[in-house]
Amino acid sequence: MSSEHSRAFRILFLCLTCIGMGQSMLFAILPPAAREIGLTPFQVSTIFATSASIWVFVSPRWGRQSDFWGRRPVILIGLLGFAASMALLATMIYVGLHKLLPMAVVYPLMIASRCVFALVGSGTGPASQAYVADRTSRVERAAGVSVVNAALGLGQTIGPGTGAALAVFGLLAPLYFSSALAVFSAAMIWIFLPEDGPPIEKGSPEPARLSFRDRRVLPFLLLATSLQAVQATTSITLAFFMQDTLGLDAHQTVQYSGAGFVVLAISGLLTQLVLVQRLKPAPRTMMRAGVPLALLAFVMFLSAKSFFVYLGALSFLGAGLGLVRPGNAAGASLAVEPTEQGSVAGLTNAIGVLGNVFGPLLGTTLFEVLPQGPYILNATLMAIALVFVLTNRRLRAARA
């Protein structure tokens, strides 16, 4: 990889970290703020679910558009859309807290503010992934995609601590800060990120639109959906599961689950930023190694009653996801033509969000029936995924 590309990836890494920070700060701030306004937990969930549903359809369009406009303009538009969404949502929360408008008006405006992120901000992810694909060889592809995933993960890890520090200036200060940071990131992208022009030149024949059903990418999309559903199910039920199985009170639950999430995040980051960058394994190798680690994690969840065993399971899960997700995305990238990189990145981004929509709903429903239910489901999904990774022809061919 040339020094110019390495420098460009560092700039992109910092900007994507800012989005991860803003997202994690929002998840920490919105629930208590919404309760003060008078919104129910279900209403809060609809704010995210509505945005996610729109994201599934819009993200592939932005990815394809980056094939015609170039990556940098779409990344820039997405960052500005994220900034606008965060500022609007923070303002609507302020209006609701100070009773400047009735809740019947504030609530739909909060949904609309979040939907700005889906409509406009959903372009940053696929365009960034396609930017990396354009500038990496087939051997480097998985390591490059890992950088994109790790940037968002790093932001989500440091976001809560940053938000807590900024909260001394007011409940909404972290959200306005993340909006300003996104604008600054957009300026950095515009000034310093090199762009060679769009992959599809004007006047060139337009390639066929890449479909979810395209046989080249369908196996990768199915695997991505199961991975995201597993991660979302675990995230939404982990605190409840620990509290019930370890007999914790509310304060202990916050401490123990918080430590668990930190272990999960750090394990994934180390895997992507150290192991993958040094060894540069093929996408097929990453998937074959990562899925068994995730399966082992859920077997440990079901068989152990110790907090430290749970931490070990979360470390295996973080490492497994840290291998499979970028390996799967890189495999999908290698399966299509250079002029389709934006389109395939948009599809993989969209399908991941789809897992976020259904995973928590199914996980919480199963948990109410049986506390181990979500983890039985996750173990079953990973067992099926392992057979799929080992036997599917296209996944087996995912190598440089």
Residue pairs with C-beta under 8 A, 6 or more apart in sequence:
1 135
1 136
1 140
1 144
4 194
5 135
5 136
8 131
8 135
8 193
8 194
9 132
9 135
9 144
9 147
11 188
11 189
11 192
11 193
12 75
12 128
12 131
12 132
12 147
12 148
12 151
12 189
12 193
13 147
13 148
13 150
13 151
14 151
14 185
14 188
15 75
15 79
15 151
15 185
15 186
15 188
15 189
16 124
16 128
16 148
16 151
16 152
16 155
17 151
17 152
17 154
17 155
17 158
18 155
18 178
18 181
18 182
18 184
18 185
19 79
19 82
19 121
19 124
19 152
19 155
19 182
19 185
20 151
20 152
20 153
20 154
20 155
20 156
20 157
20 159
21 155
21 156
21 158
21 159
21 162
21 178
21 181
22 82
22 86
22 155
22 159
22 175
22 178
22 179
22 181
22 182
23 152
23 155
23 156
23 159
24 155
24 156
24 157
24 159
24 160
24 163
25 159
25 160
25 162
25 163
25 166
25 174
25 175
25 178
26 86
26 89
26 175
26 178
28 159
28 160
28 163
28 164
29 163
29 167
29 171
29 172
29 174
29 175
30 44
30 47
30 89
30 93
31 41
31 44
33 93
33 96
33 97
33 171
33 172
34 43
34 44
34 93
36 97
37 93
37 96
37 97
37 103
37 106
38 96
38 103
39 103
39 107
43 107
46 111
47 110
47 111
47 114
48 114
49 357
50 111
50 114
50 115
51 111
51 114
51 115
51 117
51 118
52 118
52 353
52 354
52 356
52 357
53 357
54 115
54 118
54 119
55 118
55 122
55 349
55 350
55 353
56 350
56 351
56 353
56 354
56 357
57 350
58 118
58 119
58 122
59 122
59 123
59 125
59 126
59 346
59 347
59 349
59 350
59 353
60 126
60 210
60 343
60 346
60 347
60 349
60 350
61 346
62 74
62 78
62 122
62 123
62 126
62 127
62 342
62 346
63 123
63 126
63 127
63 130
63 342
63 343
63 344
63 345
63 346
63 347
63 349
64 209
64 210
64 342
64 343
64 346
65 74
65 123
65 342
66 73
66 74
66 75
66 123
66 126
66 127
66 130
66 198
66 342
67 130
67 198
67 199
67 200
67 207
67 339
67 340
67 341
67 342
67 343
68 198
68 200
69 198
70 195
70 197
70 198
71 127
71 128
71 130
71 131
71 134
71 195
71 342
72 127
72 131
72 189
72 190
72 193
72 195
74 123
74 124
74 126
74 127
74 342
75 123
75 124
75 127
75 128
75 131
75 189
75 193
76 186
76 189
76 190
77 120
77 123
78 120
78 121
78 122
78 123
78 124
78 125
78 127
79 121
79 124
79 182
79 183
79 185
79 186
79 189
80 120
80 182
80 183
80 186
81 116
81 117
81 119
81 120
81 121
81 122
81 123
81 124
82 117
82 120
82 121
82 124
82 179
82 182
83 179
83 180
83 182
83 183
83 186
84 116
84 120
84 179
85 113
85 114
85 115
85 116
85 117
85 120
85 121
86 117
86 175
86 176
86 178
86 179
86 182
87 175
87 176
87 179
88 112
88 113
88 116
89 110
89 113
89 114
89 175
90 172
90 175
90 176
90 179
91 113
92 106
92 109
92 110
92 113
93 110
93 171
93 172
93 175
94 100
94 172
95 101
95 106
95 109
96 103
96 106
96 110
97 171
101 109
122 349
125 148
125 345
125 349
126 342
126 345
126 346
126 348
126 349
127 342
127 345
128 148
128 345
129 145
129 148
129 329
129 333
129 341
129 345
129 348
129 349
130 341
130 342
130 344
130 345
131 193
132 144
132 145
132 147
132 148
133 141
133 144
133 145
133 333
133 341
133 345
134 196
134 199
134 338
134 341
135 144
136 143
136 144
137 400
138 334
138 400
139 280
139 400
140 280
141 283
141 330
141 333
141 334
141 400
142 276
142 280
142 281
142 282
142 283
142 286
142 326
142 327
142 330
142 331
143 276
143 277
143 280
144 330
145 326
145 329
145 330
145 333
146 272
146 273
146 276
146 277
146 322
146 326
147 272
147 273
147 277
148 326
149 272
149 322
149 325
149 326
149 329
150 268
150 269
150 272
150 273
150 322
153 265
153 268
153 269
153 272
153 322
154 269
156 265
157 262
157 265
157 266
157 269
162 174
163 174
166 173
166 174
166 177
167 173
167 174
199 338
199 339
199 341
199 342
200 206
200 207
200 339
207 337
207 339
207 340
209 343
210 217
210 336
210 340
210 343
210 344
210 347
212 218
212 221
212 347
212 351
215 394
216 335
216 336
216 394
217 332
217 335
217 336
217 344
217 347
217 348
219 388
219 392
219 394
219 395
220 328
220 329
220 331
220 332
220 335
220 348
220 394
220 395
220 398
221 332
221 347
221 348
221 351
222 388
223 287
223 324
223 328
223 385
223 388
223 389
223 395
224 325
224 328
224 329
224 332
224 348
224 351
224 352
224 355
225 351
225 352
225 354
225 355
226 355
226 381
226 382
226 384
226 385
227 294
227 321
227 324
227 325
227 328
227 352
227 355
227 385
228 351
228 352
228 353
228 354
228 355
228 356
228 359
229 355
229 358
229 359
229 362
229 381
230 294
230 355
230 359
230 378
230 381
230 382
231 321
231 355
231 359
232 355
232 356
232 359
232 360
232 363
233 359
233 360
233 362
233 363
233 374
233 377
233 378
234 317
234 363
234 374
234 375
234 378
235 261
235 360
236 359
236 360
236 363
236 364
237 363
237 364
237 367
237 374
238 257
238 260
238 261
239 253
239 254
239 257
240 367
240 371
241 301
241 367
241 371
241 372
241 374
241 375
242 248
242 253
242 256
242 257
242 260
242 307
242 310
243 250
243 252
243 253
243 257
244 371
245 305
245 371
246 256
246 305
246 307
248 256
256 307
259 311
260 310
260 311
260 314
261 314
263 311
263 314
263 315
263 318
264 314
264 315
264 317
264 318
265 318
266 318
267 314
267 315
267 316
267 317
267 318
267 319
267 322
268 318
268 319
268 321
268 322
269 322
270 319
270 322
271 318
271 319
271 322
271 323
272 322
272 326
275 322
275 323
276 286
276 322
276 323
276 326
281 289
281 323
281 327
282 398
282 399
282 400
283 327
283 328
283 330
283 331
283 334
283 398
283 399
283 400
284 327
284 331
284 395
284 396
284 397
284 398
284 399
285 327
285 399
286 323
286 324
286 326
286 327
286 328
286 330
287 323
287 324
287 327
287 328
287 331
287 389
287 395
287 398
288 389
288 390
289 323
290 319
290 320
290 321
290 322
290 323
290 324
290 325
290 327
291 320
291 324
291 382
291 385
291 386
291 389
292 320
292 386
293 316
293 317
293 319
293 320
293 323
294 316
294 317
294 320
294 321
294 324
294 378
294 382
294 385
295 320
295 379
295 382
295 383
295 385
295 386
296 313
296 316
296 320
297 313
297 314
297 316
297 317
297 320
298 313
298 317
298 375
298 378
298 379
298 382
299 379
300 309
300 310
300 312
300 313
300 316
301 310
301 313
301 372
301 375
301 379
302 372
302 375
302 376
302 379
304 310
304 313
327 398
328 348
329 345
329 348
330 398
331 395
331 398
332 344
332 347
332 348
333 341
333 344
333 345
334 398
334 399
334 400
335 344
335 394
335 398
336 343
336 344
362 374
362 377
363 374
363 377
364 374
366 373
366 374
366 376
366 377
367 373
367 374
370 376
388 395
389 395
390 396
